[in-house]
Amino acid sequence: MTVKIDDIIDAVDFDSYMSESFLNTKTEKVCIFTHDELQAAEKGVDLSDSAQWYCEAVASSKYYLENQQDYLSLPEKYDFNEYRIMEKFIARVVIPTQSEMLYQSIKGKGAFRRFKTVLTKLGLVDEWYEYRGKKLREFVEFWCEENKVSFE
């Protein structure tokens, strides 16, 4: 099985409390099902008045529910531990005043928002997203190796 790693990265990065992401091991495709779609499939909800795209999504969810052995659950965004990645990024910032500002920004509630605000102020947004993207890719590659999923 060879999967497009960018599809898994996108699914992990998109992860939401309202959906679940899986890798279909037969088709090698990443699937994202909302809880609403899964619930509709489970309950056999009447879809006669629903949009075509929703009917297709519920049908895919139903297939998943009936064939769970063909799916591998993808890691959740929280497994990535972005807070820890922010700490590692800050440790790499060489200008002491900048690293101190960033470190202070991640203390307490609202850390992610404050961190991004300080990044913008310091002109480090591009560096952050490059670093974060690299770490997210490493995280997903490790997950693939652990689950014996070949990727390209």
N, C-alpha and C positions, 0 to 999 in steps of 0.2 A: 504494500500500500504506500503510495506516494501522494502526499497532501501538499497543497500550496500553503506554505507557512504564513504568508501574509493574510490569508483568510482566517487562520486561527488567531493571529495577532489582532486583527480587526475585531473578532468576536470577543476576545478577552478584554480589549480596550473599550468596547461598546457595552460590556456587561452591565446589567441593570437589575435592580431588585424585582422588576416586573417581568423578567424573562429568564430562560435557561438556554444554555448553548451546548451543543453536542457535535461530535464528529460521527457521521455515518460511515462505519468501517467498510460497508459494501460499496457505496458510491464514492467514497473519499471526499464527501462534501460536508462543509460546516453548516449546521442547521441551528437557527435561533427560533425558539417557540416562546411566545408570551404566555403568561399564566392564564390569561383570558382564552387564548386559543386552545391550550391544553384542557382547560375546564370545559369548554364547549365540546371538544372531542370526547372527553370522558363521559359527559352527560348526554351526548347525542342530541344537542340542541338543534331545533328546526332552523335551517339556514336559508329557507326559500326567499326571504326578503333581504338577504345579505349581499354585499358586493362580491363580485367574482374573486377578487384577491383574497378576501376573508375566507370564502369557502375553500379556496385552495390551501390557505394556511391551516385551517382546521383539519382538512383532509391529510395534510402532511403531519400534523400533530397526532391525528388518529393512527396513522401508519407507525409513527414513533411509539405510541403507547402499546401497539400490538406487536412490535418488533424491537423492544428495548435491548435485546441481546446484540443487535447490530449497531448500537450506538455507544460511544465513549463520551462521558461527561467532560466538558472542557473545564479548565481551572477558572475560578471566579476572579474578578478584578481584585478583590480583597486578598486573594492568595499572593498577588504580585507585591503587595505591601509597598505602595507608593510612598508612604511616609518615610520608610527606611531608605528608599531610593533618593528622596529629597535630602536626607541627612548625608548620604554618601556624596551627593553632588556638592553640597555646601562644603564638605571637607576638601574638595578639589579646588575650590575658589582660592586663588593665591593672594588676592588683596584682602588683608585682614579686616578692614572696615566693611567691605562688601560681605565677607563671610559672616561677620558678626550681625550685620543687618538681616541677612537671610536666616541665620540661626534664630534670632529673636522672633522673626516672622512666623516660625513654625511652632511656637509655644502656645498651647491652649486652643480653645475653640476657635474655628475659623482659620486654621493654619493654612489650608490649601489656597484659600482666596488671598490671604495676606502674602503668602509665598509668591504667588503669581503677580501680585501688585508690585512687590519689591523687585522681582525679576525684571519687570517692565521698566521700572525706575532706573535700574542699574544697566539696562541694555543687554541682559543675559538670557532673554527668552529663547532665542535660537539655540544657544548652547544647551539650555535646559532640555528643550524638546529633542535635540539630537542625542543627548545623554540618556534621557528617559526612553527614547525609541530603541536605543542600543540595549539597554537593560531589559526592556520588555521582550525584545527579540531573544536575548539570552535565556530569559525565564521560559519562554515558549519552546525554545529549542531543547532545554533541559526537560520540560514536560514531555515533549515528543520522544526523546531518548528513553525516559523512564517508562513510557507507555508503548515502546517499540513501534512508533509511528515514523515512517520515512517521510522526509519533507524535501521540498525544492524551493 
